[in-house]
Amino acid sequence: MARGSKVSLIFRMRLVPCSCGTTFAVSENYGRQGTAWGRYLKCPNCGKHHDPKNRLLQLGFQRDGYWKVDGC
């Protein structure tokens, strides 16, 4: 990398919220791999099954030092 060049890093979290208040962090490609039944997450608090493709929140880290919802 050349001296003085800037690298733009984008930090993102992908979260699956549950109605009981628990939130799961998942990888970017979590819902795209495996079988349909294998991708469902079970909430450790209430036992509900969640499909990460259905309610995935994307949070992006802002330069100002906080996280902001990028998309739902």
N, CA, C and O atoms as CSV, one atom per row, in Angstrom:
chain,resi,resn,atom,element,x,y,z
A,1,MET,N,N,0.846,-1.174,0.000
A,1,MET,CA,C,0.000,0.000,0.000
A,1,MET,C,C,0.887,1.231,0.000
A,1,MET,O,O,1.877,1.292,0.730
A,2,ALA,N,N,0.541,2.188,-0.799
A,2,ALA,CA,C,1.320,3.413,-0.915
A,2,ALA,C,C,1.132,4.289,0.311
A,2,ALA,O,O,0.083,4.280,0.956
A,3,ARG,N,N,2.151,5.025,0.605
A,3,ARG,CA,C,2.097,5.913,1.757
A,3,ARG,C,C,1.097,7.040,1.500
A,3,ARG,O,O,1.058,7.603,0.407
A,4,GLY,N,N,0.305,7.359,2.488
A,4,GLY,CA,C,-0.657,8.441,2.356
A,4,GLY,C,C,-1.995,8.015,1.760
A,4,GLY,O,O,-2.934,8.811,1.729
A,5,SER,N,N,-2.098,6.773,1.287
A,5,SER,CA,C,-3.384,6.334,0.743
A,5,SER,C,C,-4.316,5.959,1.884
A,5,SER,O,O,-3.881,5.438,2.910
A,6,LYS,N,N,-5.575,6.224,1.699
A,6,LYS,CA,C,-6.564,5.948,2.738
A,6,LYS,C,C,-7.327,4.682,2.398
A,6,LYS,O,O,-7.687,4.439,1.246
A,7,VAL,N,N,-7.562,3.887,3.417
A,7,VAL,CA,C,-8.336,2.666,3.255
A,7,VAL,C,C,-9.674,2.874,3.940
A,7,VAL,O,O,-9.727,3.274,5.103
A,8,SER,N,N,-10.739,2.606,3.232
A,8,SER,CA,C,-12.077,2.755,3.790
A,8,SER,C,C,-12.569,1.392,4.278
A,8,SER,O,O,-12.901,0.516,3.479
A,9,LEU,N,N,-12.609,1.230,5.582
A,9,LEU,CA,C,-13.115,-0.006,6.168
A,9,LEU,C,C,-14.550,0.201,6.615
A,9,LEU,O,O,-14.881,1.210,7.238
A,10,ILE,N,N,-15.389,-0.757,6.293
A,10,ILE,CA,C,-16.788,-0.689,6.707
A,10,ILE,C,C,-17.045,-1.834,7.669
A,10,ILE,O,O,-16.925,-3.004,7.305
A,11,PHE,N,N,-17.398,-1.491,8.893
A,11,PHE,CA,C,-17.724,-2.496,9.893
A,11,PHE,C,C,-19.239,-2.604,9.975
A,11,PHE,O,O,-19.940,-1.604,10.129
A,12,ARG,N,N,-19.735,-3.838,9.871
A,12,ARG,CA,C,-21.178,-4.068,9.950
A,12,ARG,C,C,-21.476,-5.233,10.867
A,12,ARG,O,O,-20.710,-6.194,10.945
A,13,MET,N,N,-22.598,-5.136,11.561
A,13,MET,CA,C,-23.123,-6.248,12.354
A,13,MET,C,C,-24.470,-6.606,11.767
A,13,MET,O,O,-25.233,-5.735,11.350
A,14,ARG,N,N,-24.756,-7.895,11.739
A,14,ARG,CA,C,-26.057,-8.379,11.293
A,14,ARG,C,C,-26.728,-9.044,12.477
A,14,ARG,O,O,-26.191,-9.988,13.057
A,15,LEU,N,N,-27.913,-8.546,12.838
A,15,LEU,CA,C,-28.594,-8.989,14.047
A,15,LEU,C,C,-29.985,-9.522,13.731
A,15,LEU,O,O,-30.675,-9.012,12.848
A,16,VAL,N,N,-30.382,-10.545,14.458
A,16,VAL,CA,C,-31.731,-11.100,14.365
A,16,VAL,C,C,-32.406,-10.862,15.714
A,16,VAL,O,O,-32.028,-11.495,16.700
A,17,PRO,N,N,-33.397,-9.965,15.788
A,17,PRO,CA,C,-34.071,-9.687,17.058
A,17,PRO,C,C,-35.182,-10.689,17.346
A,17,PRO,O,O,-35.815,-11.207,16.426
A,18,CYS,N,N,-35.413,-10.955,18.615
A,18,CYS,CA,C,-36.503,-11.824,19.059
A,18,CYS,C,C,-37.514,-10.985,19.833
A,18,CYS,O,O,-37.147,-9.968,20.421
A,19,SER,N,N,-38.757,-11.387,19.840
A,19,SER,CA,C,-39.797,-10.636,20.545
A,19,SER,C,C,-39.602,-10.647,22.057
A,19,SER,O,O,-40.185,-9.819,22.758
A,20,CYS,N,N,-38.787,-11.576,22.573
A,20,CYS,CA,C,-38.539,-11.626,24.015
A,20,CYS,C,C,-37.451,-10.642,24.456
A,20,CYS,O,O,-37.204,-10.493,25.653
A,21,GLY,N,N,-36.797,-9.967,23.496
A,21,GLY,CA,C,-35.772,-8.982,23.820
A,21,GLY,C,C,-34.352,-9.443,23.550
A,21,GLY,O,O,-33.426,-8.633,23.605
A,22,THR,N,N,-34.156,-10.725,23.259
A,22,THR,CA,C,-32.831,-11.249,22.939
A,22,THR,C,C,-32.503,-10.928,21.484
A,22,THR,O,O,-33.392,-10.932,20.632
A,23,THR,N,N,-31.231,-10.649,21.193
A,23,THR,CA,C,-30.787,-10.369,19.838
A,23,THR,C,C,-29.613,-11.267,19.497
A,23,THR,O,O,-28.698,-11.432,20.304
A,24,PHE,N,N,-29.635,-11.858,18.284
A,24,PHE,CA,C,-28.575,-12.757,17.809
A,24,PHE,C,C,-27.717,-12.044,16.788
A,24,PHE,O,O,-28.238,-11.372,15.898
A,25,ALA,N,N,-26.418,-12.180,16.903
A,25,ALA,CA,C,-25.509,-11.694,15.865
A,25,ALA,C,C,-25.189,-12.868,14.943
A,25,ALA,O,O,-24.859,-13.955,15.416
A,26,VAL,N,N,-25.285,-12.656,13.641
A,26,VAL,CA,C,-25.009,-13.708,12.662
A,26,VAL,C,C,-24.021,-13.200,11.623
A,26,VAL,O,O,-23.851,-11.993,11.454
A,27,SER,N,N,-23.371,-14.130,10.926
A,27,SER,CA,C,-22.443,-13.753,9.861
A,27,SER,C,C,-23.222,-13.302,8.630
A,27,SER,O,O,-24.423,-13.550,8.513
A,28,GLU,N,N,-22.527,-12.643,7.725
A,28,GLU,CA,C,-23.173,-12.090,6.527
A,28,GLU,C,C,-23.848,-13.160,5.675
A,28,GLU,O,O,-24.931,-12.929,5.136
A,29,ASN,N,N,-23.226,-14.314,5.549
A,29,ASN,CA,C,-23.769,-15.363,4.679
A,29,ASN,C,C,-24.465,-16.476,5.451
A,29,ASN,O,O,-24.619,-17.576,4.920
A,30,TYR,N,N,-24.886,-16.228,6.675
A,30,TYR,CA,C,-25.478,-17.270,7.513
A,30,TYR,C,C,-26.705,-17.911,6.871
A,30,TYR,O,O,-26.806,-19.137,6.843
A,31,GLY,N,N,-27.628,-17.121,6.362
A,31,GLY,CA,C,-28.866,-17.648,5.792
A,31,GLY,C,C,-28.725,-18.240,4.407
A,31,GLY,O,O,-29.667,-18.857,3.909
A,32,ARG,N,N,-27.585,-18.073,3.772
A,32,ARG,CA,C,-27.395,-18.560,2.409
A,32,ARG,C,C,-26.775,-19.946,2.342
A,32,ARG,O,O,-26.664,-20.521,1.260
A,33,GLN,N,N,-26.372,-20.486,3.474
A,33,GLN,CA,C,-25.722,-21.790,3.446
A,33,GLN,C,C,-26.548,-22.810,4.218
A,33,GLN,O,O,-27.290,-22.454,5.134
A,34,GLY,N,N,-26.418,-24.063,3.847
A,34,GLY,CA,C,-27.131,-25.130,4.538
A,34,GLY,C,C,-28.558,-25.300,4.062
A,34,GLY,O,O,-29.000,-24.631,3.128
A,35,THR,N,N,-29.269,-26.196,4.710
A,35,THR,CA,C,-30.661,-26.455,4.351
A,35,THR,C,C,-31.566,-25.408,4.977
A,35,THR,O,O,-31.149,-24.648,5.851
A,36,ALA,N,N,-32.799,-25.380,4.524
A,36,ALA,CA,C,-33.751,-24.396,5.051
A,36,ALA,C,C,-33.959,-24.566,6.548
A,36,ALA,O,O,-34.007,-23.569,7.269
A,37,TRP,N,N,-34.083,-25.790,7.040
A,37,TRP,CA,C,-34.299,-26.010,8.473
A,37,TRP,C,C,-33.039,-25.766,9.279
A,37,TRP,O,O,-33.114,-25.373,10.443
A,38,GLY,N,N,-31.872,-25.997,8.669
A,38,GLY,CA,C,-30.615,-25.845,9.392
A,38,GLY,C,C,-30.212,-24.411,9.670
A,38,GLY,O,O,-29.372,-24.166,10.535
A,39,ARG,N,N,-30.794,-23.454,8.950
A,39,ARG,CA,C,-30.389,-22.065,9.148
A,39,ARG,C,C,-31.185,-21.363,10.254
A,39,ARG,O,O,-30.826,-20.254,10.651
A,40,TYR,N,N,-32.240,-21.976,10.750
A,40,TYR,CA,C,-33.055,-21.354,11.783
A,40,TYR,C,C,-32.307,-21.317,13.112
A,40,TYR,O,O,-31.672,-22.294,13.509
A,41,LEU,N,N,-32.393,-20.178,13.789
A,41,LEU,CA,C,-31.751,-20.004,15.087
A,41,LEU,C,C,-32.779,-20.193,16.187
A,41,LEU,O,O,-33.910,-19.717,16.079
A,42,LYS,N,N,-32.390,-20.881,17.233
A,42,LYS,CA,C,-33.280,-21.071,18.369
A,42,LYS,C,C,-32.878,-20.091,19.463
A,42,LYS,O,O,-31.719,-20.051,19.877
A,43,CYS,N,N,-33.828,-19.312,19.920
A,43,CYS,CA,C,-33.567,-18.334,20.977
A,43,CYS,C,C,-33.266,-19.062,22.283
A,43,CYS,O,O,-34.063,-19.896,22.714
A,44,PRO,N,N,-32.138,-18.769,22.922
A,44,PRO,CA,C,-31.815,-19.440,24.180
A,44,PRO,C,C,-32.709,-18.985,25.334
A,44,PRO,O,O,-32.784,-19.654,26.364
A,45,ASN,N,N,-33.379,-17.857,25.163
A,45,ASN,CA,C,-34.233,-17.327,26.226
A,45,ASN,C,C,-35.648,-17.910,26.194
A,45,ASN,O,O,-36.174,-18.326,27.226
A,46,CYS,N,N,-36.273,-17.940,24.990
A,46,CYS,CA,C,-37.667,-18.378,24.918
A,46,CYS,C,C,-37.879,-19.619,24.042
A,46,CYS,O,O,-38.950,-20.224,24.096
A,47,GLY,N,N,-36.891,-20.009,23.244
A,47,GLY,CA,C,-36.997,-21.215,22.427
A,47,GLY,C,C,-37.615,-21.028,21.055
A,47,GLY,O,O,-37.741,-22.001,20.311
A,48,LYS,N,N,-38.010,-19.799,20.686
A,48,LYS,CA,C,-38.575,-19.562,19.356
A,48,LYS,C,C,-37.509,-19.757,18.290
A,48,LYS,O,O,-36.322,-19.538,18.531
A,49,HIS,N,N,-37.953,-20.176,17.097
A,49,HIS,CA,C,-37.050,-20.351,15.966
A,49,HIS,C,C,-37.137,-19.126,15.057
A,49,HIS,O,O,-38.226,-18.628,14.771
A,50,HIS,N,N,-35.983,-18.650,14.611
A,50,HIS,CA,C,-35.928,-17.440,13.787
A,50,HIS,C,C,-35.168,-17.704,12.505
A,50,HIS,O,O,-34.124,-18.357,12.507
A,51,ASP,N,N,-35.707,-17.185,11.401
A,51,ASP,CA,C,-35.057,-17.255,10.103
A,51,ASP,C,C,-34.300,-15.946,9.904
A,51,ASP,O,O,-34.929,-14.890,9.831
A,52,PRO,N,N,-32.962,-15.982,9.812
A,52,PRO,CA,C,-32.211,-14.737,9.664
A,52,PRO,C,C,-32.529,-13.962,8.388
A,52,PRO,O,O,-32.275,-12.759,8.330
A,53,LYS,N,N,-33.074,-14.615,7.369
A,53,LYS,CA,C,-33.457,-13.896,6.150
A,53,LYS,C,C,-34.694,-13.037,6.384
A,53,LYS,O,O,-34.901,-12.046,5.684
A,54,ASN,N,N,-35.504,-13.402,7.346
A,54,ASN,CA,C,-36.775,-12.746,7.573
A,54,ASN,C,C,-36.648,-11.402,8.292
A,54,ASN,O,O,-37.250,-10.418,7.862
A,55,ARG,N,N,-35.881,-11.345,9.370
A,55,ARG,CA,C,-35.812,-10.135,10.193
A,55,ARG,C,C,-34.373,-9.724,10.468
A,55,ARG,O,O,-34.007,-9.526,11.627
A,56,LEU,N,N,-33.578,-9.595,9.470
A,56,LEU,CA,C,-32.171,-9.271,9.645
A,56,LEU,C,C,-31.973,-7.759,9.689
A,56,LEU,O,O,-32.323,-7.050,8.745
A,57,LEU,N,N,-31.407,-7.271,10.797
A,57,LEU,CA,C,-31.047,-5.860,10.918
A,57,LEU,C,C,-29.565,-5.716,10.606
A,57,LEU,O,O,-28.755,-6.524,11.060
A,58,GLN,N,N,-29.209,-4.711,9.849
A,58,GLN,CA,C,-27.807,-4.454,9.545
A,58,GLN,C,C,-27.405,-3.145,10.198
A,58,GLN,O,O,-27.988,-2.095,9.926
A,59,LEU,N,N,-26.403,-3.216,11.061
A,59,LEU,CA,C,-25.885,-2.025,11.717
A,59,LEU,C,C,-24.507,-1.720,11.151
A,59,LEU,O,O,-23.663,-2.608,11.036
A,60,GLY,N,N,-24.287,-0.474,10.804
A,60,GLY,CA,C,-22.990,-0.046,10.300
A,60,GLY,C,C,-22.348,0.915,11.277
A,60,GLY,O,O,-23.021,1.777,11.843
A,61,PHE,N,N,-21.030,0.769,11.479
A,61,PHE,CA,C,-20.310,1.656,12.391
A,61,PHE,C,C,-20.001,2.969,11.683
A,61,PHE,O,O,-19.421,2.980,10.597
A,62,GLN,N,N,-20.391,4.062,12.303
A,62,GLN,CA,C,-20.204,5.388,11.728
A,62,GLN,C,C,-18.873,5.990,12.185
A,62,GLN,O,O,-18.376,5.667,13.263
A,63,ARG,N,N,-18.320,6.842,11.380
A,63,ARG,CA,C,-17.045,7.493,11.719
A,63,ARG,C,C,-17.137,8.322,12.992
A,63,ARG,O,O,-16.129,8.551,13.660
A,64,ASP,N,N,-18.332,8.770,13.327
A,64,ASP,CA,C,-18.515,9.578,14.536
A,64,ASP,C,C,-18.441,8.752,15.812
A,64,ASP,O,O,-18.480,9.303,16.912
A,65,GLY,N,N,-18.335,7.419,15.671
A,65,GLY,CA,C,-18.156,6.559,16.835
A,65,GLY,C,C,-19.415,5.893,17.363
A,65,GLY,O,O,-19.463,5.527,18.537
A,66,TYR,N,N,-20.426,5.728,16.538
A,66,TYR,CA,C,-21.651,5.052,16.970
A,66,TYR,C,C,-22.134,4.105,15.877
A,66,TYR,O,O,-21.685,4.180,14.733
A,67,TRP,N,N,-23.068,3.202,16.247
A,67,TRP,CA,C,-23.656,2.244,15.302
A,67,TRP,C,C,-24.997,2.799,14.823
A,67,TRP,O,O,-25.742,3.388,15.606
A,68,LYS,N,N,-25.303,2.610,13.533
A,68,LYS,CA,C,-26.539,3.098,12.948
A,68,LYS,C,C,-27.149,1.991,12.087
A,68,LYS,O,O,-26.417,1.248,11.433
A,69,VAL,N,N,-28.465,1.874,12.080
A,69,VAL,CA,C,-29.144,0.868,11.261
A,69,VAL,C,C,-28.963,1.233,9.795
A,69,VAL,O,O,-29.363,2.310,9.354
A,70,ASP,N,N,-28.343,0.300,9.035
A,70,ASP,CA,C,-28.145,0.494,7.598
A,70,ASP,C,C,-29.334,-0.012,6.803
A,70,ASP,O,O,-29.700,0.576,5.785
A,71,GLY,N,N,-29.929,-1.083,7.253
A,71,GLY,CA,C,-31.067,-1.650,6.534
A,71,GLY,C,C,-31.733,-2.729,7.342
A,71,GLY,O,O,-31.161,-3.253,8.298
A,72,CYS,N,N,-32.934,-3.056,6.958
A,72,CYS,CA,C,-33.700,-4.095,7.651
A,72,CYS,C,C,-34.093,-5.163,6.653
A,72,CYS,O,O,-34.747,-6.140,7.019
